[in-house]
Structure formats: structure tokens, C-alpha cells
Amino acid sequence: MRTLKFIVDGRIIRPDPSCDFSGLVPGSEGYLRAEFSFSKDWDNTIKVVSFSRHNTEFTPKALADGVSCEIPPDALKNRYFQISVLGKRGDFVLTTNKVTIQQNGGQT
């Protein structure tokens, strides 16, 4: 399984520059995971990841281990998908921007 790493700093999510995002091929299933590194703002929050493509939102994924989840196959069917994170602690809610991940691998 391949892991895509993201950095979440306050309300900003971005791909981890130390992670290779190249060669992603649309249509993968059970192959990609998302892993997150969170700033202190996110301490003790329940974290949920939202995946979307073409304005279609897919069932959010809770970060059961607090840092990672599988990327849903439906989000991986086209040339890109978007990802964002929501955190909740009591009345405190924190949301990130959406970041777009391109899947250009496999093109001939």
C-alpha cells in the first residue's frame, strides 16, 4: 500500500514535500492511504477527512488512529481528487482548505 503524506498546519493542508506524489494512476482500489502530520491546534480533536472530485463529496473517513486512513476508491476514479480535514473538540471546530491531488500516472 502506498502512503500519501500531508501536513496540516492550523487551517492549511498541503502535500508533504518529502513525499513522492508522482505516478498516481486513476482507478486504484485498496492501494492508497493518506497520512497526516498535525500542528498543535489539532491536539485532542476528533479528526475526519473529506474526499471529493467534480463537486461530489464521498463518505468522510474518521482517522481512527488519529493520523491515517485509506483513500476511498470512488475518489480515485478520475485524474484528480480533493482532500480536506475537519477537527472537533467540544464546541471547537477546525476545518482546512481543500488541496487537489493530480493522478497523471499511466498516461502514454
C-alpha positions as CSV (number, residue, x, y, z in Angstrom):
1,M,0.0,0.0,0.0
2,R,1.3,3.5,-0.9
3,T,1.0,6.3,1.6
4,L,0.5,10.0,0.6
5,K,1.6,12.3,3.4
6,F,0.1,15.6,4.2
7,I,1.0,18.5,6.6
8,V,-1.9,20.2,8.4
9,D,-0.9,23.4,10.0
10,G,-3.9,25.3,11.5
11,R,-6.4,25.6,8.7
12,I,-4.0,24.8,5.9
13,I,-3.4,21.4,4.4
14,R,-0.7,20.7,1.9
15,P,1.2,17.8,0.4
16,D,4.3,16.9,2.4
17,P,7.2,18.0,0.1
18,S,9.2,14.9,1.3
19,C,6.6,12.6,-0.1
20,D,6.5,11.5,-3.8
21,F,3.1,12.2,-5.3
22,S,4.2,11.3,-8.8
23,G,2.9,8.3,-10.8
24,L,-0.6,8.1,-9.3
25,V,-2.9,6.1,-11.6
26,P,-6.6,6.7,-11.6
27,G,-8.8,3.7,-10.7
28,S,-6.7,2.2,-7.8
29,E,-8.6,0.4,-5.1
30,G,-7.2,-0.5,-1.7
31,Y,-3.8,0.9,-2.6
32,L,-3.6,4.5,-1.4
33,R,-3.6,5.8,2.2
34,A,-3.5,9.3,3.4
35,E,-1.3,10.1,6.4
36,F,-1.3,13.4,8.2
37,S,1.0,15.4,10.4
38,F,-0.9,17.9,12.5
39,S,0.1,21.2,14.2
40,K,-0.7,21.6,17.9
41,D,-4.0,23.3,17.0
42,W,-5.3,19.9,16.3
43,D,-4.4,18.3,19.6
44,N,-7.2,16.3,21.2
45,T,-9.6,16.8,18.3
46,I,-11.6,14.1,16.6
47,K,-10.4,14.2,13.0
48,V,-12.4,13.4,9.9
49,V,-11.1,13.5,6.3
50,S,-13.3,14.6,3.4
51,F,-12.6,13.4,-0.1
52,S,-14.2,14.8,-3.2
53,R,-13.9,15.1,-7.0
54,H,-16.0,17.0,-9.5
55,N,-18.1,18.6,-6.7
56,T,-19.1,15.1,-5.4
57,E,-18.4,14.5,-1.7
58,F,-17.7,11.0,-0.6
59,T,-18.3,9.4,2.8
60,P,-15.9,11.1,5.2
61,K,-13.3,8.9,6.8
62,A,-12.6,9.2,10.6
63,L,-8.9,9.0,11.5
64,A,-9.3,6.0,13.9
65,D,-5.6,6.0,14.7
66,G,-5.5,9.9,14.7
67,V,-3.2,10.1,11.7
68,S,-4.2,8.0,8.7
69,C,-7.0,6.4,6.6
70,E,-7.5,4.6,3.3
71,I,-8.5,6.9,0.4
72,P,-11.9,5.7,-0.9
73,P,-11.8,4.1,-4.4
74,D,-14.6,6.3,-5.7
75,A,-12.4,9.4,-5.1
76,L,-9.6,7.8,-7.2
77,K,-11.6,7.2,-10.4
78,N,-10.6,10.3,-12.3
79,R,-7.4,12.4,-12.9
80,Y,-7.7,14.3,-9.6
81,F,-9.3,14.2,-6.2
82,Q,-9.5,16.8,-3.4
83,I,-8.9,16.3,0.3
84,S,-9.6,18.4,3.4
85,V,-9.8,17.7,7.1
86,L,-12.2,18.7,9.9
87,G,-11.5,18.5,13.6
88,K,-13.8,18.8,16.5
89,R,-13.2,19.2,20.3
90,G,-16.3,20.1,22.2
91,D,-17.6,23.4,20.7
92,F,-14.3,24.0,18.9
93,V,-14.3,23.2,15.2
94,L,-11.4,23.5,12.8
95,T,-11.5,23.0,9.1
96,T,-8.8,23.1,6.4
97,N,-8.8,24.3,2.8
98,K,-9.1,21.7,0.0
99,V,-6.0,20.5,-1.7
100,T,-6.2,18.9,-5.2
101,I,-4.1,15.8,-5.9
102,Q,-3.4,15.0,-9.6
103,Q,-3.3,11.4,-10.9
104,N,-1.4,11.5,-14.1
105,G,0.4,8.2,-13.9
106,G,-0.2,5.6,-16.6
107,Q,-0.6,8.1,-19.4
108,T,1.0,7.0,-22.6
